[in-house]
Amino acid sequence: MADTENMESGFPLNELEGAMIAPGTGEDDQSQAKGAADLEAVFDVPVQISAVLGHSRMHVSDLLKLSSGTVLELDRKVGEAIDIYVNDRLVARGEVVLVEDKLGVTMTEIIKSDR
């Protein structure tokens, strides 16, 4: 990840700033503060975040036979990056981590979209 990170979101600040003001344009600190203030309108918009470990296909009859303790084989290998989706759009890849007694995800790669 980049050297400068927003500790709350984990996203590199330079990528967020680049979306507001292109580096090297000569904009002063006041313009950068105004750009950050413009984003405040979307801070409370809810989004759905999914971390996908892998996929598996099976027939409905096999699905009905599943019980507690059944192991499902996924299409990923151990240690392979997981996909992180925001509102069903792939935005990053990452790794599963253990934080105290809870599972978490560390983003290792931000996916740039064509839009």
VEXMARSE-188953 format. One record per residue (C-alpha): x, y, z; residue in one letter. Coordinates in nm, 4 decimals. Layout:
BEGIN
(pt (X, Y, Z), a)
...
END
This chain:
BEGIN
(pt (0.0000, 0.0000, 0.0000), m)
(pt (0.0975, 0.3613, -0.0277), a)
(pt (0.2908, 0.5403, 0.2454), d)
(pt (0.0012, 0.7720, 0.3241), t)
(pt (-0.3146, 0.5922, 0.4300), e)
(pt (-0.6465, 0.6943, 0.5736), n)
(pt (-0.6519, 0.4790, 0.8870), m)
(pt (-1.0336, 0.4580, 0.8953), e)
(pt (-1.0880, 0.3270, 0.5425), s)
(pt (-0.7480, 0.1768, 0.4606), g)
(pt (-0.7509, 0.3457, 0.1190), f)
(pt (-0.4368, 0.5317, 0.0108), p)
(pt (-0.4921, 0.9051, 0.0481), l)
(pt (-0.3001, 0.9854, -0.2673), n)
(pt (-0.5568, 0.7927, -0.4751), e)
(pt (-0.8482, 0.9751, -0.3110), l)
(pt (-0.6757, 1.3114, -0.3481), e)
(pt (-0.5949, 1.2360, -0.7112), g)
(pt (-0.9654, 1.1989, -0.7766), a)
(pt (-1.0286, 1.5467, -0.6362), m)
(pt (-0.7245, 1.7439, -0.7528), i)
(pt (-0.4583, 1.6280, -0.9926), a)
(pt (-0.1079, 1.6474, -0.8416), p)
(pt (0.1121, 1.9236, -0.9741), g)
(pt (-0.1735, 2.1518, -1.0809), t)
(pt (-0.0605, 2.4283, -0.8472), g)
(pt (-0.3792, 2.4223, -0.6396), e)
(pt (-0.3285, 2.5620, -0.2908), d)
(pt (-0.4277, 2.4053, 0.0435), d)
(pt (-0.7562, 2.5975, 0.0458), q)
(pt (-0.8656, 2.4341, -0.2811), s)
(pt (-0.7726, 2.0896, -0.1467), q)
(pt (-0.9776, 2.1519, 0.1695), a)
(pt (-1.2744, 2.2581, -0.0461), k)
(pt (-1.2411, 1.9355, -0.2503), g)
(pt (-1.2495, 1.7250, 0.0676), a)
(pt (-1.5505, 1.9201, 0.1947), a)
(pt (-1.7343, 1.8471, -0.1321), d)
(pt (-1.7046, 1.4732, -0.0600), l)
(pt (-1.8736, 1.5046, 0.2802), e)
(pt (-2.2142, 1.4770, 0.1116), a)
(pt (-2.1476, 1.1109, 0.0271), v)
(pt (-1.9898, 1.0058, 0.3586), f)
(pt (-2.3245, 0.8803, 0.4966), d)
(pt (-2.4349, 0.6916, 0.1833), v)
(pt (-2.4683, 0.3213, 0.2727), p)
(pt (-2.2821, 0.0698, 0.0555), v)
(pt (-2.2751, -0.3096, 0.0536), q)
(pt (-1.9263, -0.4592, 0.0932), i)
(pt (-1.8579, -0.8258, 0.0147), s)
(pt (-1.5365, -1.0217, 0.0594), a)
(pt (-1.5509, -1.3298, -0.1629), v)
(pt (-1.3320, -1.6214, -0.0599), l)
(pt (-1.4280, -1.8341, -0.3593), g)
(pt (-1.7108, -2.0043, -0.5456), h)
(pt (-1.8501, -2.3540, -0.5724), s)
(pt (-2.1155, -2.5086, -0.7994), r)
(pt (-2.3428, -2.7942, -0.6999), m)
(pt (-2.6810, -2.9435, -0.7749), h)
(pt (-2.9755, -2.8542, -0.5538), v)
(pt (-2.9949, -3.2181, -0.4397), s)
(pt (-2.6349, -3.1941, -0.3119), d)
(pt (-2.7111, -2.8599, -0.1476), l)
(pt (-2.9986, -3.0173, 0.0464), l)
(pt (-2.7614, -3.2875, 0.1781), k)
(pt (-2.5286, -3.0328, 0.3431), l)
(pt (-2.5128, -3.0389, 0.7212), s)
(pt (-2.3151, -2.8762, 0.9981), s)
(pt (-1.9459, -2.9527, 0.9591), g)
(pt (-1.9617, -3.0245, 0.5843), t)
(pt (-1.6551, -2.8985, 0.3984), v)
(pt (-1.7120, -2.7238, 0.0645), l)
(pt (-1.4317, -2.7118, -0.1887), e)
(pt (-1.3878, -2.3639, -0.3372), l)
(pt (-1.2248, -2.2605, -0.6650), d)
(pt (-0.9347, -2.0831, -0.4878), r)
(pt (-0.6118, -2.2051, -0.3360), k)
(pt (-0.4973, -2.1376, 0.0204), v)
(pt (-0.3234, -1.7997, 0.0380), g)
(pt (-0.4732, -1.6740, -0.2891), e)
(pt (-0.6115, -1.3185, -0.2775), a)
(pt (-0.9825, -1.2708, -0.2115), i)
(pt (-1.2037, -1.0345, -0.4101), d)
(pt (-1.3561, -0.7286, -0.2413), i)
(pt (-1.6753, -0.5928, -0.3949), y)
(pt (-1.8561, -0.2656, -0.3204), v)
(pt (-2.2148, -0.2665, -0.4472), n)
(pt (-2.1375, -0.5726, -0.6657), d)
(pt (-1.8397, -0.4013, -0.8330), r)
(pt (-1.4890, -0.5439, -0.7893), l)
(pt (-1.2820, -0.2686, -0.6264), v)
(pt (-0.9917, -0.4459, -0.4559), a)
(pt (-0.8159, -0.7705, -0.3705), r)
(pt (-0.6940, -0.8589, -0.0275), g)
(pt (-0.5997, -1.1122, 0.2360), e)
(pt (-0.7946, -1.2531, 0.5287), v)
(pt (-0.6449, -1.1517, 0.8640), v)
(pt (-0.7250, -1.2311, 1.2264), l)
(pt (-0.7765, -0.9248, 1.4490), v)
(pt (-0.8154, -1.0325, 1.8103), e)
(pt (-1.0998, -1.2877, 1.7852), d)
(pt (-1.2510, -1.1576, 1.4616), k)
(pt (-1.1786, -1.2072, 1.0926), l)
(pt (-1.0895, -0.9062, 0.8831), g)
(pt (-0.9624, -0.8200, 0.5372), v)
(pt (-0.6483, -0.6287, 0.4441), t)
(pt (-0.6586, -0.4657, 0.1019), m)
(pt (-0.3457, -0.5465, -0.0940), t)
(pt (-0.4466, -0.4183, -0.4388), e)
(pt (-0.6924, -0.1495, -0.5513), i)
(pt (-0.8597, -0.2304, -0.8834), i)
(pt (-0.8949, 0.0685, -1.1150), k)
(pt (-1.2185, 0.0706, -1.3141), s)
(pt (-1.2531, 0.1745, -1.6770), d)
(pt (-1.5244, 0.4278, -1.5933), r)
END
